[in-house]
Amino acid sequence: MKKNLGQLLVEKGLIGEKTLAEALQRQVIFGGRLGTNLLEMGAVKEEELMQLLAFQYHVPYANPDHFRDIPPHVLESVPRELLAKHGIIPISVEAKRITLAMRDPQLLDVIDEVSFQTGKTIQPVIASELRIVQALEHFYEIKREARYIAATREVLAEMSEAGKGEVTPDETEIIDLTEDDLEPAETLHSSQINEALFNIRNRDEVAQTIIRSGLVLLDDVFMFMIKGDEALGWMSGGSAKPIVDFGSLSLPITRGNAIDSARRSLTLERFHGVDMFESNPWLKELSLKVPKEVIICPLMLKKHMVSVLVGFSFKKPISDEEAEFLVRIMRKASVVFEILIMKSRIVML
């Protein structure tokens, strides 16, 4: 049976069980591939990770030099829409063959589609998610999701310097795991969450469910991920699209702003719309219209805010009962995150 990346990393002594559990937790909360999260944590070196992935997939790997100064004829060998759709990069072209850097070289449907559109044989090689994301933006101006902005700015510069073994992540960015947390929970029952939330399969479905629930009361709902002192655009819904490209929005959380207020209080905060838009100019990037009330509601895991709902009500302030409804939804979503983290660990066993 093929072993997964987490098992291989532990068996090779590159990381320990606790580091793997922390990386899986980050992956559930912040998204991205397991290797990306390990690189962000500084838990492995990029070369070590790519060598292991090449061994796992039985293909060569693309090193940093492959992404430097890619010639124009190579960049133009694959239609841009395919690159954006699948997150792939051509790194060399021969007469009848394109070498294609991929996050998952086993996606045969992607390989077949590129081969059909280009009329060439495709030689897949594996590459780190961060390298591909950075190359797509650098060569094709395909914007990174907010989740990767800090990573590609800081982590790529440090990849070759990353250490290995156990690490201690910044507690503002990741929830500290105790030894008890590494054991399966025994107190979780299906009655603790409703059936719809229980059937959620991934982090984006968590955001979608929160947004659908929030729109029962609010006109616009925006979900941000919290990484350190940054709020990263995740998903939104409502009466109008954000003014900016929300998925690429990265906001600093400064002392005293609305999101910082919720992180300190650990509960829902309600603000008068006019006052909030004057004191928090970043809100104007979400809407040109000033709401009656701005709602900030955190999603907590072990007293850490990992995500936050920013909601606008344009017609009237919400009632206390409606505010409590939003708080309960976020509590339920917190339980769902715990389940997803548990499931990801089960897969690695």
C-alpha positions in Angstrom: 0.0 0.0 0.0 1.3 3.4 -0.9 2.3 5.5 2.1 1.2 9.1 2.4 3.6 12.0 2.7 3.1 12.4 6.5 4.0 8.8 7.2 7.1 9.0 5.0 8.3 12.2 6.7 8.0 10.6 10.1 9.6 7.3 9.0 12.5 9.2 7.5 13.0 11.1 10.8 12.5 14.5 9.1 9.6 15.4 11.4 8.0 14.0 14.6 4.4 13.0 15.3 3.7 16.3 17.0 4.9 18.4 14.1 2.9 16.3 11.7 -0.2 16.9 13.9 0.4 20.6 13.9 0.9 20.7 10.1 -2.3 18.8 9.5 -4.1 21.2 11.8 -2.8 24.2 9.9 -3.8 22.5 6.6 -7.4 22.1 7.8 -7.6 25.7 9.0 -5.6 27.6 6.4 -5.7 25.3 3.4 -2.8 24.5 1.1 -1.0 21.2 0.8 0.6 19.4 3.7 4.1 20.1 2.3 3.3 23.8 2.0 2.3 24.0 5.6 5.5 22.2 6.7 7.6 24.6 4.7 5.8 27.6 6.3 6.5 26.1 9.7 10.2 25.7 8.9 9.9 22.0 9.7 11.6 20.7 6.6 13.9 21.9 3.9 12.4 22.3 0.5 15.0 20.0 -1.1 14.3 17.2 1.4 10.6 17.6 0.8 10.9 17.5 -3.0 13.2 14.5 -2.9 10.6 12.6 -0.8 7.7 13.6 -3.1 9.7 12.6 -6.2 10.3 9.2 -4.5 6.6 9.0 -3.6 5.3 9.8 -7.1 8.1 8.2 -9.1 8.8 11.3 -11.1 11.6 13.9 -11.2 11.2 17.1 -9.2 11.7 20.7 -10.3 14.3 22.6 -8.4 14.4 26.4 -7.9 16.6 26.9 -11.0 13.8 25.5 -13.2 11.7 28.5 -12.3 14.3 31.2 -13.1 14.2 32.9 -16.5 11.8 30.6 -18.2 12.0 31.5 -21.9 9.0 33.1 -23.5 8.4 30.3 -26.0 8.2 27.9 -23.1 5.7 30.1 -21.2 3.6 30.4 -24.3 3.6 26.6 -25.0 0.5 26.0 -22.8 -2.7 28.2 -22.9 -2.8 30.6 -20.0 -6.3 29.5 -19.0 -5.1 25.9 -18.5 -2.3 27.2 -16.2 -4.7 29.2 -14.1 -7.3 26.4 -14.0 -5.0 23.6 -12.9 -2.1 25.4 -11.2 0.7 24.2 -13.5 3.8 25.7 -15.1 5.7 24.6 -18.3 9.4 24.6 -17.5 10.9 23.3 -20.8 9.8 22.5 -24.4 11.3 20.1 -26.9 10.1 19.3 -30.4 7.3 17.0 -29.3 7.3 17.2 -25.5 6.5 19.7 -22.8 7.9 19.3 -19.3 5.2 20.4 -16.9 5.7 21.3 -13.2 2.7 20.1 -11.2 1.7 19.8 -7.6 0.2 16.4 -8.3 1.8 14.6 -11.2 -0.8 11.8 -10.9 -3.7 14.0 -12.2 -3.9 12.2 -15.6 -7.0 14.1 -16.7 -4.9 17.3 -16.4 -2.1 15.8 -18.3 -4.4 14.5 -21.0 -6.1 17.9 -21.4 -2.8 19.8 -21.7 -1.6 17.2 -24.2 -4.7 17.5 -26.3 -4.6 21.3 -26.4 -0.9 21.5 -27.2 -0.5 18.5 -29.4 2.6 17.4 -27.5 3.5 14.7 -25.1 3.6 15.8 -21.4 6.4 14.9 -19.1 5.2 15.7 -15.5 7.6 16.7 -12.8 6.6 17.5 -9.2 7.1 21.0 -7.8 6.3 22.7 -4.5 2.9 24.5 -4.3 4.7 27.7 -3.3 7.0 27.7 -6.3 4.1 27.2 -8.7 2.0 29.9 -7.1 4.8 32.3 -7.2 5.7 31.5 -10.8 2.1 31.9 -12.0 2.0 35.4 -10.5 5.5 36.3 -11.7 5.2 35.1 -15.3 1.5 35.3 -16.0 0.2 37.8 -13.5 -2.2 35.2 -12.1 -2.9 36.5 -8.6 -2.1 34.4 -5.6 -4.9 33.7 -3.1 -4.4 35.6 0.1 -3.5 32.3 1.9 -0.2 32.3 -0.1 0.8 36.0 0.0 2.9 36.0 3.2 4.2 32.5 2.4 5.6 33.3 -1.0 7.0 36.6 0.3 8.8 35.2 3.3 9.0 31.5 3.1 10.6 31.2 -0.4 13.4 33.4 0.8 14.0 31.1 3.7 13.3 27.7 2.2 16.9 26.7 1.7 17.6 27.8 5.3 14.8 25.8 6.9 15.7 23.4 9.6 14.3 20.0 10.3 12.8 18.1 13.2 10.5 19.4 15.9 9.5 23.1 15.7 7.6 25.5 17.9 5.2 27.6 15.8 4.1 31.1 16.7 1.0 30.5 19.0 -0.8 33.4 17.3 -0.8 31.4 14.1 -1.4 27.9 15.2 -3.1 26.3 18.2 -0.7 24.6 20.6 -1.3 20.9 20.9 -0.9 19.1 24.2 -0.1 15.4 24.5 -3.8 14.7 25.2 -4.7 16.3 21.8 -2.7 13.7 20.0 -5.0 11.0 21.2 -8.5 10.5 19.6 -11.2 12.4 21.3 -13.9 10.3 23.0 -16.4 12.9 24.0 -17.6 14.0 20.5 -21.1 12.9 19.6 -23.1 13.5 16.5 -25.8 15.2 18.6 -23.3 18.1 19.3 -23.7 19.5 15.8 -26.6 19.4 13.3 -26.6 17.0 10.4 -25.7 19.5 7.7 -22.5 20.6 9.5 -21.6 17.1 10.4 -21.5 16.2 6.7 -19.1 18.9 5.8 -16.0 17.5 4.0 -13.5 20.4 3.8 -12.7 23.9 5.1 -14.3 25.8 2.2 -17.6 24.1 3.0 -17.3 25.4 6.5 -17.1 29.0 5.2 -20.0 28.4 2.7 -22.2 27.1 5.5 -21.4 30.0 7.8 -22.1 32.5 4.9 -25.4 30.9 4.1 -26.4 31.0 7.7 -25.2 34.6 8.2 -27.1 35.8 5.2 -30.3 34.9 6.9 -29.7 38.0 9.0 -27.1 40.0 7.2 -26.9 41.6 3.7 -23.2 40.9 3.2 -20.9 38.4 4.9 -17.1 38.1 4.5 -15.0 35.3 6.0 -11.4 36.0 6.8 -8.7 33.6 7.9 -6.4 34.9 10.7 -2.7 34.1 10.3 -0.6 35.9 12.9 -1.4 39.6 12.6 -3.0 39.4 9.2 -6.6 38.8 8.1 -6.7 37.0 4.7 -9.7 37.1 2.4 -11.3 33.7 2.3 -14.9 33.7 1.0 -17.8 36.1 0.8 -21.4 36.3 -0.2 -24.3 38.7 -0.2 -25.9 41.6 -2.0 -22.8 42.8 -3.8 -19.3 41.7 -4.7 -16.4 43.3 -2.8 -14.7 46.3 -4.4 -11.4 44.5 -4.3 -10.3 41.0 -5.3 -11.4 39.5 -2.0 -9.5 36.2 -2.4 -6.2 38.2 -2.7 -7.0 40.7 0.1 -4.5 40.7 3.0 -5.1 43.1 5.9 -2.9 43.9 8.9 -4.6 43.5 12.2 -3.5 46.6 14.1 -4.2 47.3 17.7 -7.7 48.8 18.2 -9.2 47.9 14.8 -12.4 46.0 14.5 -10.9 42.5 14.0 -8.4 43.1 16.8 -11.3 44.1 19.1 -13.0 40.7 18.4 -9.7 38.8 18.9 -9.3 40.4 22.3 -12.9 40.0 23.5 -13.3 36.5 22.0 -16.9 37.1 21.2 -19.2 38.9 18.8 -18.8 42.7 18.5 -21.4 45.1 17.1 -20.5 48.5 15.7 -22.4 51.5 14.3 -21.7 51.5 10.5 -20.7 55.1 10.0 -18.3 55.1 13.0 -16.7 51.9 11.9 -16.2 52.9 8.3 -14.5 56.1 9.5 -12.1 54.4 11.9 -11.5 51.3 9.8 -10.8 52.4 6.2 -10.2 48.8 5.1 -13.9 48.2 5.3 -14.4 50.6 2.3 -12.5 48.0 0.2 -15.5 45.6 0.9 -18.3 48.0 0.1 -18.9 51.5 -1.1 -22.2 51.6 0.7 -22.1 52.2 4.5 -24.2 49.8 6.5 -26.3 50.5 9.5 -24.3 48.0 11.5 -21.1 46.1 11.2 -20.8 42.7 12.9 -17.5 41.1 13.8 -17.8 37.5 15.0 -14.7 35.3 15.7 -14.4 31.5 15.1 -12.4 30.2 18.0 -10.4 27.0 18.5 -9.0 26.6 22.0 -9.2 30.4 22.7 -7.4 31.2 19.5 -9.3 33.2 16.7 -8.5 31.3 13.5 -11.2 32.9 11.4 -13.6 35.8 11.6 -17.0 36.8 10.1 -17.4 40.4 9.0 -21.0 41.2 8.3 -22.9 44.2 7.1 -26.6 45.0 7.8 -27.8 47.8 5.6 -31.5 48.0 6.8 -31.4 47.8 10.6 -29.2 46.7 13.5 -29.7 43.0 14.3 -31.4 42.0 17.6 -29.7 40.3 20.6 -31.3 37.0 19.7 -30.0 37.3 16.1 -26.5 38.0 17.4 -26.7 34.9 19.6 -27.7 32.9 16.6 -24.5 34.0 14.8 -22.4 33.1 17.9 -23.9 29.6 18.0 -23.2 29.1 14.3 -19.5 30.0 14.9 -19.4 27.6 17.8 -20.8 24.8 15.6 -18.3 25.6 12.9 -15.5 25.4 15.5 -16.6 21.8 16.3 -16.6 21.0 12.6 -13.0 22.2 12.3 -12.1 19.9 15.2 -13.7 17.0 13.3 -11.9 17.8 10.1 -8.6 18.0 12.0 -9.3 14.7 13.6 -10.2 13.1 10.2 -7.0 14.4 8.7 -5.0 12.7 11.4 -6.9 9.5 11.0 -6.0 9.4 7.3 -2.3 9.7 8.3 -2.4 6.8 10.7 
